[in-house]
Amino acid sequence: MFALSALKRTPLQISVKCEPELALQFRDSYEAIVAGWHLNKRHWNTITCGGDCPDKLIRDMIEDSYDLVVDGLPKQKRERLRALR
């Protein structure tokens, strides 16, 4: 799992996996980014869409989260997923 969201929640919130050092930097830089709710707060951030976090950064964080999860998979699964991109 690389992202988690309650799609019917308003405002929309997305939880994504993040490098621990970056996770802290994002939380310090944007009010819309907080430690992951009910997740490992060292590795997960929750982003409130429509806040002070730019849309491009949200998309980049989702992509980075996906890459982190794929990097942790066995080599054969990693290669199969990367071939689909």
PDB file with SEQRES, HELIX, SHEET and CRYST1 records, atoms N, CA, C and O in Angstrom:
SEQRES   1 A   85  MET PHE ALA LEU SER ALA LEU LYS ARG THR PRO LEU GLN          
SEQRES   2 A   85  ILE SER VAL LYS CYS GLU PRO GLU LEU ALA LEU GLN PHE          
SEQRES   3 A   85  ARG ASP SER TYR GLU ALA ILE VAL ALA GLY TRP HIS LEU          
SEQRES   4 A   85  ASN LYS ARG HIS TRP ASN THR ILE THR CYS GLY GLY ASP          
SEQRES   5 A   85  CYS PRO ASP LYS LEU ILE ARG ASP MET ILE GLU ASP SER          
SEQRES   6 A   85  TYR ASP LEU VAL VAL ASP GLY LEU PRO LYS GLN LYS ARG          
SEQRES   7 A   85  GLU ARG LEU ARG ALA LEU ARG                                  
HELIX    1 AA1 PRO A   20  SER A   29  1                                  10    
HELIX    2 AA2 ASP A   55  ASP A   71  1                                  17    
HELIX    3 AA3 LYS A   75  LEU A   84  1                                  10    
SHEET    1 AA1 4 ALA A   3  SER A   5  0                                        
SHEET    2 AA1 4 GLN A  13  LYS A  17 -1                                        
SHEET    3 AA1 4 TRP A  44  THR A  48 -1                                        
SHEET    4 AA1 4 ILE A  33  ALA A  35 -1                                        
CRYST1    1.000    1.000    1.000  90.00  90.00  90.00 P 1           1          
ATOM      1  N   MET A   1       0.849  -1.162   0.000  1.00  0.00           N  
ATOM      2  CA  MET A   1       0.000   0.000   0.000  1.00  0.00           C  
ATOM      3  C   MET A   1       0.901   1.233   0.000  1.00  0.00           C  
ATOM      4  O   MET A   1       1.812   1.347   0.820  1.00  0.00           O  
ATOM      5  N   PHE A   2       0.640   2.144  -0.916  1.00  0.00           N  
ATOM      6  CA  PHE A   2       1.462   3.342  -0.986  1.00  0.00           C  
ATOM      7  C   PHE A   2       0.672   4.611  -0.709  1.00  0.00           C  
ATOM      8  O   PHE A   2       1.256   5.671  -0.485  1.00  0.00           O  
ATOM      9  N   ALA A   3      -0.666   4.510  -0.723  1.00  0.00           N  
ATOM     10  CA  ALA A   3      -1.509   5.669  -0.433  1.00  0.00           C  
ATOM     11  C   ALA A   3      -2.825   5.182   0.159  1.00  0.00           C  
ATOM     12  O   ALA A   3      -3.295   4.082  -0.132  1.00  0.00           O  
ATOM     13  N   LEU A   4      -3.397   6.026   0.988  1.00  0.00           N  
ATOM     14  CA  LEU A   4      -4.642   5.693   1.659  1.00  0.00           C  
ATOM     15  C   LEU A   4      -5.496   6.947   1.701  1.00  0.00           C  
ATOM     16  O   LEU A   4      -5.014   8.031   2.030  1.00  0.00           O  
ATOM     17  N   SER A   5      -6.791   6.787   1.359  1.00  0.00           N  
ATOM     18  CA  SER A   5      -7.679   7.941   1.368  1.00  0.00           C  
ATOM     19  C   SER A   5      -9.124   7.500   1.589  1.00  0.00           C  
ATOM     20  O   SER A   5      -9.544   6.440   1.125  1.00  0.00           O  
ATOM     21  N   ALA A   6      -9.860   8.321   2.293  1.00  0.00           N  
ATOM     22  CA  ALA A   6     -11.312   8.155   2.390  1.00  0.00           C  
ATOM     23  C   ALA A   6     -11.881   9.098   1.325  1.00  0.00           C  
ATOM     24  O   ALA A   6     -12.009  10.300   1.556  1.00  0.00           O  
ATOM     25  N   LEU A   7     -12.215   8.549   0.173  1.00  0.00           N  
ATOM     26  CA  LEU A   7     -12.550   9.371  -0.992  1.00  0.00           C  
ATOM     27  C   LEU A   7     -13.777  10.245  -0.798  1.00  0.00           C  
ATOM     28  O   LEU A   7     -13.927  11.252  -1.490  1.00  0.00           O  
ATOM     29  N   LYS A   8     -14.654   9.885   0.122  1.00  0.00           N  
ATOM     30  CA  LYS A   8     -15.858  10.691   0.340  1.00  0.00           C  
ATOM     31  C   LYS A   8     -15.666  11.753   1.413  1.00  0.00           C  
ATOM     32  O   LYS A   8     -16.574  12.545   1.664  1.00  0.00           O  
ATOM     33  N   ARG A   9     -14.512  11.783   2.045  1.00  0.00           N  
ATOM     34  CA  ARG A   9     -14.248  12.764   3.096  1.00  0.00           C  
ATOM     35  C   ARG A   9     -14.049  14.156   2.486  1.00  0.00           C  
ATOM     36  O   ARG A   9     -13.411  14.308   1.444  1.00  0.00           O  
ATOM     37  N   THR A  10     -14.598  15.143   3.145  1.00  0.00           N  
ATOM     38  CA  THR A  10     -14.416  16.522   2.708  1.00  0.00           C  
ATOM     39  C   THR A  10     -13.833  17.315   3.867  1.00  0.00           C  
ATOM     40  O   THR A  10     -14.428  17.340   4.944  1.00  0.00           O  
ATOM     41  N   PRO A  11     -12.688  17.964   3.680  1.00  0.00           N  
ATOM     42  CA  PRO A  11     -11.870  17.967   2.475  1.00  0.00           C  
ATOM     43  C   PRO A  11     -11.143  16.632   2.309  1.00  0.00           C  
ATOM     44  O   PRO A  11     -10.924  15.893   3.269  1.00  0.00           O  
ATOM     45  N   LEU A  12     -10.786  16.355   1.077  1.00  0.00           N  
ATOM     46  CA  LEU A  12     -10.084  15.119   0.761  1.00  0.00           C  
ATOM     47  C   LEU A  12      -8.735  15.095   1.468  1.00  0.00           C  
ATOM     48  O   LEU A  12      -8.002  16.084   1.463  1.00  0.00           O  
ATOM     49  N   GLN A  13      -8.418  13.955   2.076  1.00  0.00           N  
ATOM     50  CA  GLN A  13      -7.117  13.745   2.702  1.00  0.00           C  
ATOM     51  C   GLN A  13      -6.495  12.485   2.112  1.00  0.00           C  
ATOM     52  O   GLN A  13      -7.179  11.496   1.846  1.00  0.00           O  
ATOM     53  N   ILE A  14      -5.185  12.547   1.916  1.00  0.00           N  
ATOM     54  CA  ILE A  14      -4.439  11.421   1.364  1.00  0.00           C  
ATOM     55  C   ILE A  14      -3.250  11.161   2.279  1.00  0.00           C  
ATOM     56  O   ILE A  14      -2.509  12.082   2.619  1.00  0.00           O  
ATOM     57  N   SER A  15      -3.072   9.906   2.675  1.00  0.00           N  
ATOM     58  CA  SER A  15      -1.898   9.524   3.461  1.00  0.00           C  
ATOM     59  C   SER A  15      -0.918   8.825   2.531  1.00  0.00           C  
ATOM     60  O   SER A  15      -1.291   7.930   1.773  1.00  0.00           O  
ATOM     61  N   VAL A  16       0.335   9.246   2.600  1.00  0.00           N  
ATOM     62  CA  VAL A  16       1.375   8.689   1.727  1.00  0.00           C  
ATOM     63  C   VAL A  16       2.615   8.348   2.538  1.00  0.00           C  
ATOM     64  O   VAL A  16       2.896   8.960   3.569  1.00  0.00           O  
ATOM     65  N   LYS A  17       3.342   7.365   2.052  1.00  0.00           N  
ATOM     66  CA  LYS A  17       4.605   6.976   2.670  1.00  0.00           C  
ATOM     67  C   LYS A  17       5.673   7.993   2.263  1.00  0.00           C  
ATOM     68  O   LYS A  17       5.622   8.562   1.173  1.00  0.00           O  
ATOM     69  N   CYS A  18       6.641   8.210   3.161  1.00  0.00           N  
ATOM     70  CA  CYS A  18       7.640   9.246   2.901  1.00  0.00           C  
ATOM     71  C   CYS A  18       8.938   8.895   3.625  1.00  0.00           C  
ATOM     72  O   CYS A  18       8.921   8.243   4.669  1.00  0.00           O  
ATOM     73  N   GLU A  19      10.046   9.329   3.067  1.00  0.00           N  
ATOM     74  CA  GLU A  19      11.321   9.193   3.770  1.00  0.00           C  
ATOM     75  C   GLU A  19      11.202   9.967   5.087  1.00  0.00           C  
ATOM     76  O   GLU A  19      10.702  11.091   5.085  1.00  0.00           O  
ATOM     77  N   PRO A  20      11.647   9.396   6.205  1.00  0.00           N  
ATOM     78  CA  PRO A  20      11.456  10.032   7.509  1.00  0.00           C  
ATOM     79  C   PRO A  20      11.939  11.485   7.600  1.00  0.00           C  
ATOM     80  O   PRO A  20      11.256  12.322   8.189  1.00  0.00           O  
ATOM     81  N   GLU A  21      13.094  11.790   7.030  1.00  0.00           N  
ATOM     82  CA  GLU A  21      13.615  13.151   7.111  1.00  0.00           C  
ATOM     83  C   GLU A  21      12.736  14.126   6.309  1.00  0.00           C  
ATOM     84  O   GLU A  21      12.453  15.238   6.755  1.00  0.00           O  
ATOM     85  N   LEU A  22      12.317  13.685   5.128  1.00  0.00           N  
ATOM     86  CA  LEU A  22      11.439  14.516   4.305  1.00  0.00           C  
ATOM     87  C   LEU A  22      10.070  14.687   4.949  1.00  0.00           C  
ATOM     88  O   LEU A  22       9.468  15.758   4.868  1.00  0.00           O  
ATOM     89  N   ALA A  23       9.584  13.632   5.586  1.00  0.00           N  
ATOM     90  CA  ALA A  23       8.281  13.702   6.248  1.00  0.00           C  
ATOM     91  C   ALA A  23       8.264  14.843   7.255  1.00  0.00           C  
ATOM     92  O   ALA A  23       7.308  15.617   7.310  1.00  0.00           O  
ATOM     93  N   LEU A  24       9.310  14.942   8.042  1.00  0.00           N  
ATOM     94  CA  LEU A  24       9.400  16.029   9.030  1.00  0.00           C  
ATOM     95  C   LEU A  24       9.501  17.392   8.362  1.00  0.00           C  
ATOM     96  O   LEU A  24       8.869  18.350   8.809  1.00  0.00           O  
ATOM     97  N   GLN A  25      10.284  17.489   7.302  1.00  0.00           N  
ATOM     98  CA  GLN A  25      10.426  18.771   6.589  1.00  0.00           C  
ATOM     99  C   GLN A  25       9.090  19.234   6.023  1.00  0.00           C  
ATOM    100  O   GLN A  25       8.744  20.411   6.124  1.00  0.00           O  
ATOM    101  N   PHE A  26       8.341  18.313   5.430  1.00  0.00           N  
ATOM    102  CA  PHE A  26       7.034  18.669   4.874  1.00  0.00           C  
ATOM    103  C   PHE A  26       6.085  19.143   5.973  1.00  0.00           C  
ATOM    104  O   PHE A  26       5.363  20.123   5.790  1.00  0.00           O  
ATOM    105  N   ARG A  27       6.083  18.453   7.112  1.00  0.00           N  
ATOM    106  CA  ARG A  27       5.201  18.840   8.220  1.00  0.00           C  
ATOM    107  C   ARG A  27       5.558  20.223   8.749  1.00  0.00           C  
ATOM    108  O   ARG A  27       4.679  20.996   9.131  1.00  0.00           O  
ATOM    109  N   ASP A  28       6.861  20.531   8.770  1.00  0.00           N  
ATOM    110  CA  ASP A  28       7.301  21.841   9.243  1.00  0.00           C  
ATOM    111  C   ASP A  28       6.994  22.951   8.239  1.00  0.00           C  
ATOM    112  O   ASP A  28       6.868  24.115   8.618  1.00  0.00           O  
ATOM    113  N   SER A  29       6.874  22.590   6.959  1.00  0.00           N  
ATOM    114  CA  SER A  29       6.701  23.594   5.901  1.00  0.00           C  
ATOM    115  C   SER A  29       5.254  23.882   5.535  1.00  0.00           C  
ATOM    116  O   SER A  29       4.951  24.969   5.045  1.00  0.00           O  
ATOM    117  N   TYR A  30       4.356  22.931   5.762  1.00  0.00           N  
ATOM    118  CA  TYR A  30       2.968  23.087   5.313  1.00  0.00           C  
ATOM    119  C   TYR A  30       1.995  22.691   6.425  1.00  0.00           C  
ATOM    120  O   TYR A  30       2.116  21.621   7.020  1.00  0.00           O  
ATOM    121  N   GLU A  31       1.042  23.561   6.692  1.00  0.00           N  
ATOM    122  CA  GLU A  31       0.009  23.255   7.684  1.00  0.00           C  
ATOM    123  C   GLU A  31      -0.866  22.092   7.234  1.00  0.00           C  
ATOM    124  O   GLU A  31      -1.416  21.369   8.064  1.00  0.00           O  
ATOM    125  N   ALA A  32      -0.998  21.908   5.915  1.00  0.00           N  
ATOM    126  CA  ALA A  32      -1.864  20.863   5.363  1.00  0.00           C  
ATOM    127  C   ALA A  32      -1.247  19.468   5.443  1.00  0.00           C  
ATOM    128  O   ALA A  32      -1.895  18.482   5.092  1.00  0.00           O  
ATOM    129  N   ILE A  33      -0.005  19.382   5.901  1.00  0.00           N  
ATOM    130  CA  ILE A  33       0.664  18.080   6.024  1.00  0.00           C  
ATOM    131  C   ILE A  33       0.935  17.806   7.494  1.00  0.00           C  
ATOM    132  O   ILE A  33       1.595  18.583   8.184  1.00  0.00           O  
ATOM    133  N   VAL A  34       0.405  16.676   7.952  1.00  0.00           N  
ATOM    134  CA  VAL A  34       0.587  16.254   9.351  1.00  0.00           C  
ATOM    135  C   VAL A  34       1.035  14.795   9.369  1.00  0.00           C  
ATOM    136  O   VAL A  34       1.011  14.107   8.348  1.00  0.00           O  
ATOM    137  N   ALA A  35       1.440  14.347  10.542  1.00  0.00           N  
ATOM    138  CA  ALA A  35       1.841  12.947  10.695  1.00  0.00           C  
ATOM    139  C   ALA A  35       0.662  12.046  10.332  1.00  0.00           C  
ATOM    140  O   ALA A  35      -0.489  12.375  10.616  1.00  0.00           O  
ATOM    141  N   GLY A  36       0.954  10.924   9.712  1.00  0.00           N  
ATOM    142  CA  GLY A  36      -0.080   9.998   9.268  1.00  0.00           C  
ATOM    143  C   GLY A  36      -1.015   9.583  10.390  1.00  0.00           C  
ATOM    144  O   GLY A  36      -0.572   9.141  11.451  1.00  0.00           O  
ATOM    145  N   TRP A  37      -2.303   9.727  10.151  1.00  0.00           N  
ATOM    146  CA  TRP A  37      -3.311   9.395  11.149  1.00  0.00           C  
ATOM    147  C   TRP A  37      -3.465   7.884  11.234  1.00  0.00           C  
ATOM    148  O   TRP A  37      -3.778   7.242  10.232  1.00  0.00           O  
ATOM    149  N   HIS A  38      -3.254   7.309  12.399  1.00  0.00           N  
ATOM    150  CA  HIS A  38      -3.316   5.861  12.652  1.00  0.00           C  
ATOM    151  C   HIS A  38      -2.315   5.081  11.802  1.00  0.00           C  
ATOM    152  O   HIS A  38      -2.550   3.918  11.472  1.00  0.00           O  
ATOM    153  N   LEU A  39      -1.210   5.716  11.453  1.00  0.00           N  
ATOM    154  CA  LEU A  39      -0.151   5.063  10.681  1.00  0.00           C  
ATOM    155  C   LEU A  39       1.177   5.317  11.389  1.00  0.00           C  
ATOM    156  O   LEU A  39       1.239   6.101  12.336  1.00  0.00           O  
ATOM    157  N   ASN A  40       2.224   4.663  10.934  1.00  0.00           N  
ATOM    158  CA  ASN A  40       3.548   4.886  11.497  1.00  0.00           C  
ATOM    159  C   ASN A  40       3.962   6.325  11.190  1.00  0.00           C  
ATOM    160  O   ASN A  40       4.268   6.658  10.045  1.00  0.00           O  
ATOM    161  N   LYS A  41       3.969   7.161  12.205  1.00  0.00           N  
ATOM    162  CA  LYS A  41       4.185   8.595  12.016  1.00  0.00           C  
ATOM    163  C   LYS A  41       5.602   8.933  11.549  1.00  0.00           C  
ATOM    164  O   LYS A  41       5.859  10.044  11.085  1.00  0.00           O  
ATOM    165  N   ARG A  42       6.489   8.001  11.669  1.00  0.00           N  
ATOM    166  CA  ARG A  42       7.855   8.233  11.181  1.00  0.00           C  
ATOM    167  C   ARG A  42       7.901   8.165   9.653  1.00  0.00           C  
ATOM    168  O   ARG A  42       8.709   8.849   9.024  1.00  0.00           O  
ATOM    169  N   HIS A  43       7.041   7.345   9.061  1.00  0.00           N  
ATOM    170  CA  HIS A  43       7.098   7.086   7.623  1.00  0.00           C  
ATOM    171  C   HIS A  43       5.897   7.590   6.829  1.00  0.00           C  
ATOM    172  O   HIS A  43       5.928   7.570   5.598  1.00  0.00           O  
ATOM    173  N   TRP A  44       4.841   8.040   7.505  1.00  0.00           N  
ATOM    174  CA  TRP A  44       3.622   8.401   6.785  1.00  0.00           C  
ATOM    175  C   TRP A  44       3.182   9.827   7.115  1.00  0.00           C  
ATOM    176  O   TRP A  44       3.238  10.263   8.265  1.00  0.00           O  
ATOM    177  N   ASN A  45       2.747  10.534   6.081  1.00  0.00           N  
ATOM    178  CA  ASN A  45       2.163  11.872   6.224  1.00  0.00           C  
ATOM    179  C   ASN A  45       0.741  11.847   5.689  1.00  0.00           C  
ATOM    180  O   ASN A  45       0.428  11.113   4.751  1.00  0.00           O  
ATOM    181  N   THR A  46      -0.109  12.651   6.294  1.00  0.00           N  
ATOM    182  CA  THR A  46      -1.458  12.851   5.785  1.00  0.00           C  
ATOM    183  C   THR A  46      -1.546  14.269   5.248  1.00  0.00           C  
ATOM    184  O   THR A  46      -1.214  15.231   5.940  1.00  0.00           O  
ATOM    185  N   ILE A  47      -1.995  14.384   4.013  1.00  0.00           N  
ATOM    186  CA  ILE A  47      -2.090  15.675   3.322  1.00  0.00           C  
ATOM    187  C   ILE A  47      -3.566  16.033   3.179  1.00  0.00           C  
ATOM    188  O   ILE A  47      -4.366  15.212   2.730  1.00  0.00           O  
ATOM    189  N   THR A  48      -3.926  17.258   3.562  1.00  0.00           N  
ATOM    190  CA  THR A  48      -5.278  17.755   3.330  1.00  0.00           C  
ATOM    191  C   THR A  48      -5.245  18.549   2.025  1.00  0.00           C  
ATOM    192  O   THR A  48      -4.587  19.586   1.936  1.00  0.00           O  
ATOM    193  N   CYS A  49      -5.953  18.056   1.024  1.00  0.00           N  
ATOM    194  CA  CYS A  49      -5.980  18.719  -0.285  1.00  0.00           C  
ATOM    195  C   CYS A  49      -6.748  20.039  -0.181  1.00  0.00           C  
ATOM    196  O   CYS A  49      -7.705  20.164   0.583  1.00  0.00           O  
ATOM    197  N   GLY A  50      -6.309  21.003  -0.958  1.00  0.00           N  
ATOM    198  CA  GLY A  50      -6.950  22.308  -0.949  1.00  0.00           C  
ATOM    199  C   GLY A  50      -6.355  23.247   0.088  1.00  0.00           C  
ATOM    200  O   GLY A  50      -6.782  24.395   0.211  1.00  0.00           O  
ATOM    201  N   GLY A  51      -5.372  22.762   0.833  1.00  0.00           N  
ATOM    202  CA  GLY A  51      -4.700  23.589   1.831  1.00  0.00           C  
ATOM    203  C   GLY A  51      -3.526  24.324   1.218  1.00  0.00           C  
ATOM    204  O   GLY A  51      -3.544  24.673   0.038  1.00  0.00           O  
ATOM    205  N   ASP A  52      -2.507  24.556   2.025  1.00  0.00           N  
ATOM    206  CA  ASP A  52      -1.356  25.332   1.566  1.00  0.00           C  
ATOM    207  C   ASP A  52      -0.308  24.517   0.817  1.00  0.00           C  
ATOM    208  O   ASP A  52       0.729  25.058   0.435  1.00  0.00           O  
ATOM    209  N   CYS A  53      -0.555  23.241   0.602  1.00  0.00           N  
ATOM    210  CA  CYS A  53       0.385  22.378  -0.118  1.00  0.00           C  
ATOM    211  C   CYS A  53       0.047  22.406  -1.612  1.00  0.00           C  
ATOM    212  O   CYS A  53      -1.077  22.079  -1.993  1.00  0.00           O  
ATOM    213  N   PRO A  54       1.003  22.792  -2.461  1.00  0.00           N  
ATOM    214  CA  PRO A  54       0.736  22.854  -3.903  1.00  0.00           C  
ATOM    215  C   PRO A  54       0.352  21.491  -4.492  1.00  0.00           C  
ATOM    216  O   PRO A  54       0.866  20.456  -4.069  1.00  0.00           O  
ATOM    217  N   ASP A  55      -0.552  21.507  -5.467  1.00  0.00           N  
ATOM    218  CA  ASP A  55      -1.010  20.270  -6.110  1.00  0.00           C  
ATOM    219  C   ASP A  55       0.154  19.467  -6.688  1.00  0.00           C  
ATOM    220  O   ASP A  55       0.173  18.240  -6.588  1.00  0.00           O  
ATOM    221  N   LYS A  56       1.113  20.149  -7.287  1.00  0.00           N  
ATOM    222  CA  LYS A  56       2.266  19.441  -7.872  1.00  0.00           C  
ATOM    223  C   LYS A  56       3.033  18.683  -6.796  1.00  0.00           C  
ATOM    224  O   LYS A  56       3.471  17.556  -7.024  1.00  0.00           O  
ATOM    225  N   LEU A  57       3.198  19.291  -5.630  1.00  0.00           N  
ATOM    226  CA  LEU A  57       3.903  18.610  -4.540  1.00  0.00           C  
ATOM    227  C   LEU A  57       3.110  17.386  -4.080  1.00  0.00           C  
ATOM    228  O   LEU A  57       3.697  16.349  -3.775  1.00  0.00           O  
ATOM    229  N   ILE A  58       1.789  17.499  -4.029  1.00  0.00           N  
ATOM    230  CA  ILE A  58       0.964  16.345  -3.646  1.00  0.00           C  
ATOM    231  C   ILE A  58       1.166  15.206  -4.639  1.00  0.00           C  
ATOM    232  O   ILE A  58       1.346  14.056  -4.240  1.00  0.00           O  
ATOM    233  N   ARG A  59       1.137  15.525  -5.935  1.00  0.00           N  
ATOM    234  CA  ARG A  59       1.353  14.488  -6.952  1.00  0.00           C  
ATOM    235  C   ARG A  59       2.748  13.881  -6.816  1.00  0.00           C  
ATOM    236  O   ARG A  59       2.905  12.665  -6.927  1.00  0.00           O  
ATOM    237  N   ASP A  60       3.757  14.712  -6.577  1.00  0.00           N  
ATOM    238  CA  ASP A  60       5.122  14.214  -6.399  1.00  0.00           C  
ATOM    239  C   ASP A  60       5.227  13.312  -5.171  1.00  0.00           C  
ATOM    240  O   ASP A  60       5.926  12.299  -5.205  1.00  0.00           O  
ATOM    241  N   MET A  61       4.545  13.670  -4.097  1.00  0.00           N  
ATOM    242  CA  MET A  61       4.583  12.862  -2.877  1.00  0.00           C  
ATOM    243  C   MET A  61       3.913  11.505  -3.095  1.00  0.00           C  
ATOM    244  O   MET A  61       4.380  10.492  -2.575  1.00  0.00           O  
ATOM    245  N   ILE A  62       2.828  11.484  -3.857  1.00  0.00           N  
ATOM    246  CA  ILE A  62       2.167  10.214  -4.170  1.00  0.00           C  
ATOM    247  C   ILE A  62       3.096   9.338  -5.006  1.00  0.00           C  
ATOM    248  O   ILE A  62       3.228   8.142  -4.746  1.00  0.00           O  
ATOM    249  N   GLU A  63       3.734   9.932  -6.002  1.00  0.00           N  
ATOM    250  CA  GLU A  63       4.664   9.178  -6.854  1.00  0.00           C  
ATOM    251  C   GLU A  63       5.854   8.663  -6.040  1.00  0.00           C  
ATOM    252  O   GLU A  63       6.267   7.515  -6.207  1.00  0.00           O  
ATOM    253  N   ASP A  64       6.406   9.503  -5.161  1.00  0.00           N  
ATOM    254  CA  ASP A  64       7.529   9.075  -4.316  1.00  0.00           C  
ATOM    255  C   ASP A  64       7.111   7.939  -3.386  1.00  0.00           C  
ATOM    256  O   ASP A  64       7.886   7.013  -3.148  1.00  0.00           O  
ATOM    257  N   SER A  65       5.884   8.009  -2.860  1.00  0.00           N  
ATOM    258  CA  SER A  65       5.373   6.961  -1.995  1.00  0.00           C  
ATOM    259  C   SER A  65       5.306   5.631  -2.750  1.00  0.00           C  
ATOM    260  O   SER A  65       5.715   4.591  -2.235  1.00  0.00           O  
ATOM    261  N   TYR A  66       4.790   5.681  -3.964  1.00  0.00           N  
ATOM    262  CA  TYR A  66       4.718   4.485  -4.802  1.00  0.00           C  
ATOM    263  C   TYR A  66       6.116   3.904  -5.011  1.00  0.00           C  
ATOM    264  O   TYR A  66       6.323   2.699  -4.865  1.00  0.00           O  
ATOM    265  N   ASP A  67       7.073   4.770  -5.355  1.00  0.00           N  
ATOM    266  CA  ASP A  67       8.444   4.306  -5.594  1.00  0.00           C  
ATOM    267  C   ASP A  67       9.051   3.668  -4.347  1.00  0.00           C  
ATOM    268  O   ASP A  67       9.746   2.657  -4.447  1.00  0.00           O  
ATOM    269  N   LEU A  68       8.797   4.250  -3.173  1.00  0.00           N  
ATOM    270  CA  LEU A  68       9.320   3.677  -1.926  1.00  0.00           C  
ATOM    271  C   LEU A  68       8.783   2.262  -1.703  1.00  0.00           C  
ATOM    272  O   LEU A  68       9.526   1.357  -1.322  1.00  0.00           O  
ATOM    273  N   VAL A  69       7.502   2.090  -1.942  1.00  0.00           N  
ATOM    274  CA  VAL A  69       6.888   0.770  -1.744  1.00  0.00           C  
ATOM    275  C   VAL A  69       7.412  -0.224  -2.770  1.00  0.00           C  
ATOM    276  O   VAL A  69       7.742  -1.356  -2.417  1.00  0.00           O  
ATOM    277  N   VAL A  70       7.494   0.179  -4.026  1.00  0.00           N  
ATOM    278  CA  VAL A  70       7.995  -0.716  -5.076  1.00  0.00           C  
ATOM    279  C   VAL A  70       9.449  -1.101  -4.790  1.00  0.00           C  
ATOM    280  O   VAL A  70       9.839  -2.248  -5.007  1.00  0.00           O  
ATOM    281  N   ASP A  71      10.246  -0.156  -4.310  1.00  0.00           N  
ATOM    282  CA  ASP A  71      11.648  -0.459  -3.993  1.00  0.00           C  
ATOM    283  C   ASP A  71      11.776  -1.536  -2.925  1.00  0.00           C  
ATOM    284  O   ASP A  71      12.794  -2.225  -2.875  1.00  0.00           O  
ATOM    285  N   GLY A  72      10.777  -1.698  -2.076  1.00  0.00           N  
ATOM    286  CA  GLY A  72      10.818  -2.693  -1.013  1.00  0.00           C  
ATOM    287  C   GLY A  72      10.304  -4.068  -1.419  1.00  0.00           C  
ATOM    288  O   GLY A  72      10.338  -5.004  -0.620  1.00  0.00           O  
ATOM    289  N   LEU A  73       9.828  -4.197  -2.651  1.00  0.00           N  
ATOM    290  CA  LEU A  73       9.295  -5.473  -3.130  1.00  0.00           C  
ATOM    291  C   LEU A  73      10.415  -6.398  -3.615  1.00  0.00           C  
ATOM    292  O   LEU A  73      11.518  -5.935  -3.909  1.00  0.00           O  
ATOM    293  N   PRO A  74      10.137  -7.694  -3.699  1.00  0.00           N  
ATOM    294  CA  PRO A  74      11.117  -8.610  -4.292  1.00  0.00           C  
ATOM    295  C   PRO A  74      11.435  -8.187  -5.731  1.00  0.00           C  
ATOM    296  O   PRO A  74      10.602  -7.600  -6.422  1.00  0.00           O  
ATOM    297  N   LYS A  75      12.644  -8.495  -6.157  1.00  0.00           N  
ATOM    298  CA  LYS A  75      13.150  -8.029  -7.453  1.00  0.00           C  
ATOM    299  C   LYS A  75      12.213  -8.350  -8.618  1.00  0.00           C  
ATOM    300  O   LYS A  75      11.978  -7.491  -9.468  1.00  0.00           O  
ATOM    301  N   GLN A  76      11.682  -9.551  -8.674  1.00  0.00           N  
ATOM    302  CA  GLN A  76      10.828  -9.945  -9.793  1.00  0.00           C  
ATOM    303  C   GLN A  76       9.560  -9.082  -9.851  1.00  0.00           C  
ATOM    304  O   GLN A  76       9.167  -8.646 -10.933  1.00  0.00           O  
ATOM    305  N   LYS A  77       8.928  -8.836  -8.721  1.00  0.00           N  
ATOM    306  CA  LYS A  77       7.729  -7.992  -8.691  1.00  0.00           C  
ATOM    307  C   LYS A  77       8.076  -6.546  -9.040  1.00  0.00           C  
ATOM    308  O   LYS A  77       7.331  -5.872  -9.751  1.00  0.00           O  
ATOM    309  N   ARG A  78       9.212  -6.080  -8.533  1.00  0.00           N  
ATOM    310  CA  ARG A  78       9.675  -4.715  -8.826  1.00  0.00           C  
ATOM    311  C   ARG A  78       9.837  -4.520 -10.325  1.00  0.00           C  
ATOM    312  O   ARG A  78       9.358  -3.536 -10.889  1.00  0.00           O  
ATOM    313  N   GLU A  79      10.515  -5.463 -10.965  1.00  0.00           N  
ATOM    314  CA  GLU A  79      10.758  -5.356 -12.406  1.00  0.00           C  
ATOM    315  C   GLU A  79       9.461  -5.404 -13.201  1.00  0.00           C  
ATOM    316  O   GLU A  79       9.313  -4.691 -14.194  1.00  0.00           O  
ATOM    317  N   ARG A  80       8.521  -6.240 -12.771  1.00  0.00           N  
ATOM    318  CA  ARG A  80       7.240  -6.344 -13.458  1.00  0.00           C  
ATOM    319  C   ARG A  80       6.466  -5.018 -13.372  1.00  0.00           C  
ATOM    320  O   ARG A  80       5.904  -4.557 -14.365  1.00  0.00           O  
ATOM    321  N   LEU A  81       6.445  -4.425 -12.203  1.00  0.00           N  
ATOM    322  CA  LEU A  81       5.737  -3.147 -12.028  1.00  0.00           C  
ATOM    323  C   LEU A  81       6.415  -2.015 -12.804  1.00  0.00           C  
ATOM    324  O   LEU A  81       5.740  -1.180 -13.406  1.00  0.00           O  
ATOM    325  N   ARG A  82       7.725  -1.989 -12.788  1.00  0.00           N  
ATOM    326  CA  ARG A  82       8.442  -0.932 -13.507  1.00  0.00           C  
ATOM    327  C   ARG A  82       8.259  -1.055 -15.017  1.00  0.00           C  
ATOM    328  O   ARG A  82       8.274  -0.051 -15.729  1.00  0.00           O  
ATOM    329  N   ALA A  83       8.088  -2.276 -15.502  1.00  0.00           N  
ATOM    330  CA  ALA A  83       7.858  -2.487 -16.927  1.00  0.00           C  
ATOM    331  C   ALA A  83       6.495  -1.922 -17.345  1.00  0.00           C  
ATOM    332  O   ALA A  83       6.315  -1.529 -18.497  1.00  0.00           O  
ATOM    333  N   LEU A  84       5.550  -1.883 -16.425  1.00  0.00           N  
ATOM    334  CA  LEU A  84       4.218  -1.337 -16.717  1.00  0.00           C  
ATOM    335  C   LEU A  84       4.210   0.188 -16.821  1.00  0.00           C  
ATOM    336  O   LEU A  84       3.328   0.763 -17.459  1.00  0.00           O  
ATOM    337  N   ARG A  85       5.174   0.834 -16.205  1.00  0.00           N  
ATOM    338  CA  ARG A  85       5.240   2.301 -16.216  1.00  0.00           C  
ATOM    339  C   ARG A  85       5.714   2.747 -17.531  1.00  0.00           C  
ATOM    340  O   ARG A  85       5.847   3.948 -17.764  1.00  0.00           O  
TER     341      ARG A  85                                                      
END                                                                             
